[in-house]
C-alpha cells in the first residue's frame, strides 16, 4: 500500500493534475471529519475491522445495523451464498419483506 500521510496525498494529487491549493484546502479543512468519524464508529460497532468489509443482510431501524460481516476480498460464490442466506432469514418484527417485481 502506498504512503497515505498527508504530504504524500498532496504529492499524489499534484501528480495526477488536481489543483494543488484546492486539494490542500479541502484536505486540511476537515470539513468531512465529523462524518468520517461517525462512519468509522458505526462500522466498528457493526464488526468492521478493516477494508474491504461488507455487511450483507436486512437493514435495521434507526442506528441498528444487522447482517453478516464479510471481511476481505471474497469470491463471487461467497457473496452469492451470504446473500442467499440473508434472503432466507425472517424479517425483523415490524418490517415487511419486499416483494419481487
Secondary structure, 3 states (H helix, E strand, C coil): CCCCCHHHHHHHHHHCCCCHHHHHHHHHHCCCHHHHHHHHHHHHHHCCCCCCEEEECCECCCCCECCEEEECCCCHHHHHHHHHHHHHCCCCCCCCCCCCC
